[in-house]
């Protein structure tokens, strides 16, 4: 069944991450702002074959946490692309403080119209952020375009994984400001249609449910006072309700997370 997309624009997502939303998710996930933090970044790096000679494009690079980790651990070059100005500027600031400017470059731009020449990167990469993109087909096509021949597309994302009503799907997407969620099979099909060969397609949903439960507990037990003090009770109630909705849906197998690794021949 084809879902109706929510009327979410890149501006709506930028508004969230320029404000309280970006602060909240960094509180819960750390500066990498994805499930599993550095451990997951290392897992994906291993599957993508990242080495010191790799030039990697991080699509939706946010605060640049994964980019800095990759540069430190593997010695690779990383270009980050993000459309949210505050995240972009903060990534540059933190990278300067870390003394990593020689290996990292951050560009402000749209993932659906990437400001790069074809065949520019050895690896194109994303971690739990492409759920915000309004046109996944165009996104994957752009990723394939900027990959070098023999290059690797490697990403994780939040997914629709089981049957649910349109109302449930709309509520989940509205809380997260997602236009829609793709499925794991859907992403694999889009990658193949873009001329890539899928070499790995893995459902990470059981681990995802555990993480969502942890985020809910952190909100309720650790950050409640800070959220209420800084943003008000109404904001806290909305956050708790939204993450509870995701906790329940993930526990019921309706939403989850997956990983795709594909190669450009």
Buried (B, 14 or more C-beta within 10 A) or exposed (E): EEBEEBEBEBEBBBBBBBEBBBBBBBBBBEBBBBBBBBEBBBBBBEBBBBEEEBBBBBBBBBBBBBBBBBBEEBEBBBBBBBBBEBBBEBBBEBBEEEEBEEBBBBBBBBBBEBEBEEEBBBBBBBBBBBBBBBBBBBBBBBBBBBBBEEBBBBBBBBBBBBEBEEEBBBBBBEBBBBBBBBBBEBBBBBBEEBBBEBBEBEBBBEBBBEBBBBBBEBBBEEBBEBBBEEBEEEBBEBBBEBBBBBBBBBEBBBBBBBBBBBBBE
